[in-house]
Amino acid sequence: MRFTGGHIIWMTIWVTTVTAVHEATHWSFLSIPWLPISVIGTAVAFYVGFKNNQAYDRLWEARKIWGAIVNSSRAWGAAVKGFVTNQFADESLSKADLYAIQQKLIYRHVGWLYALRSQLLIPTPWEHIRQGAMMKRVMEARRKRFGIGLLDDDVTMKELICFLPKGEYDRLINYKNTATQIIDQQSQDLKELRSTGIIEDFRHMELQGLLNEFYVHQGKCERIKKFPLPRQYGSSSFIFVGIFLFLLPFGMVTEFDKIGHHAAWLSIPFSVLVGWVFLMMELIGDYSENPFEGLGNDIPMLSLCRTIEIDLREMLGETDLPPAIEAKDGVLM
């Protein structure tokens, strides 16, 4: 009801108006045969179903990408711990020095996670929060109600500065694509470790291969974020549903009027119900096609970032860990 209550109100007003005019005037042109409306409804149902399938594919692909990020991140933590050793070092380092290198590489990766999340939350022109003043206010209210650190997103800034060295943070945060530059910095550190013999060629290649995987995951997320569901599909279904909802009460009132005197008033609840079903199908697809929009139907990136952070810091032997993200009003962000 919170999601569609406003739509139910205007649909009820529209259906009631058509029924009242029909009952008061009995104008013949208000009676539309049900057959053409049913044909339109069938066509709209097929079209909206296609759109919802494509929207769900985008949403599910985004979730699979973040699942791969989780797996690759754990592999990165295990590889850093297992490969950054004195086995091939020209000069052996102390355990504290090795730990500092491992911590730097793992912490920087956690910083990459939060930077990527922050970049994916930047609104694009076709997302709901950019669709006019009224829609923007509605979306901001939904972010406040269901979001965690989304409307005023200070989460990333607080986390990022904790996982990057001070001078490095000041430099990387000013790049247009901070996440890309963080991975590049990881690569430069691996090159330095190879030059000092801390890692040899095989280990260097394996670790660099994991960094390449992160670039692939990031690129896939950016593809979904920066290329919308084609507008000819997204916009047309909205228009078709609108046409069907406009015509629906004219056909309903005609059919119910055949039952008997004043039976036309029964068309009101049935018209609202049928219209609500079609409208819900349209809205479900509409709010699923942008999985990085910062709303309650999106990928829970904050929760996944925190899960990876906890896993990697536990690999380092840390015990003072942040809590996992909990669902808020039944929504996990």
Rosetta blueprint (number, residue, H / E / L):
1 M L
2 R L
3 F L
4 T L
5 G H
6 G H
7 H H
8 I H
9 I H
10 W H
11 M H
12 T H
13 I H
14 W H
15 V H
16 T H
17 T H
18 V H
19 T H
20 A H
21 V H
22 H H
23 E H
24 A H
25 T H
26 H L
27 W L
28 S H
29 F H
30 L H
31 S L
32 I L
33 P L
34 W H
35 L H
36 P H
37 I H
38 S H
39 V H
40 I H
41 G H
42 T H
43 A H
44 V H
45 A H
46 F H
47 Y H
48 V H
49 G H
50 F H
51 K H
52 N H
53 N H
54 Q H
55 A H
56 Y H
57 D H
58 R H
59 L H
60 W H
61 E H
62 A H
63 R H
64 K H
65 I H
66 W H
67 G H
68 A H
69 I H
70 V H
71 N H
72 S H
73 S H
74 R H
75 A H
76 W H
77 G H
78 A H
79 A H
80 V H
81 K H
82 G H
83 F H
84 V L
85 T L
86 N L
87 Q L
88 F L
89 A L
90 D L
91 E L
92 S L
93 L L
94 S L
95 K H
96 A H
97 D H
98 L H
99 Y H
100 A H
101 I H
102 Q H
103 Q H
104 K H
105 L H
106 I H
107 Y H
108 R H
109 H H
110 V H
111 G H
112 W H
113 L H
114 Y H
115 A H
116 L H
117 R H
118 S H
119 Q H
120 L H
121 L L
122 I L
123 P L
124 T L
125 P L
126 W L
127 E L
128 H H
129 I H
130 R H
131 Q L
132 G H
133 A H
134 M H
135 M H
136 K H
137 R H
138 V H
139 M H
140 E H
141 A H
142 R H
143 R H
144 K H
145 R H
146 F H
147 G L
148 I L
149 G L
150 L L
151 L L
152 D L
153 D L
154 D L
155 V H
156 T H
157 M H
158 K H
159 E H
160 L H
161 I H
162 C H
163 F H
164 L L
165 P L
166 K H
167 G H
168 E H
169 Y H
170 D H
171 R H
172 L H
173 I L
174 N L
175 Y L
176 K L
177 N L
178 T H
179 A H
180 T H
181 Q H
182 I H
183 I H
184 D H
185 Q H
186 Q H
187 S H
188 Q H
189 D H
190 L H
191 K H
192 E H
193 L H
194 R H
195 S H
196 T L
197 G L
198 I L
199 I L
200 E L
201 D H
202 F H
203 R H
204 H H
205 M H
206 E H
207 L H
208 Q H
209 G H
210 L H
211 L H
212 N H
213 E H
214 F H
215 Y H
216 V H
217 H H
218 Q H
219 G H
220 K H
221 C H
222 E H
223 R H
224 I H
225 K H
226 K H
227 F L
228 P L
229 L L
230 P L
231 R H
232 Q H
233 Y H
234 G H
235 S H
236 S H
237 S H
238 F H
239 I H
240 F H
241 V H
242 G H
243 I H
244 F H
245 L H
246 F H
247 L H
248 L H
249 P H
250 F H
251 G H
252 M H
253 V H
254 T H
255 E H
256 F H
257 D H
258 K L
259 I L
260 G L
261 H L
262 H L
263 A H
264 A H
265 W H
266 L H
267 S H
268 I H
269 P H
270 F H
271 S H
272 V H
273 L H
274 V H
275 G H
276 W H
277 V H
278 F H
279 L H
280 M H
281 M H
282 E H
283 L H
284 I H
285 G H
286 D H
287 Y L
288 S L
289 E L
290 N L
291 P L
292 F L
293 E L
294 G L
295 L L
296 G L
297 N L
298 D L
299 I L
300 P L
301 M H
302 L H
303 S H
304 L H
305 C H
306 R H
307 T H
308 I H
309 E H
310 I H
311 D H
312 L H
313 R H
314 E H
315 M H
316 L L
317 G L
318 E L
319 T L
320 D L
321 L L
322 P L
323 P L
324 A L
325 I L
326 E L
327 A L
328 K E
329 D L
330 G L
331 V E
332 L L
333 M L
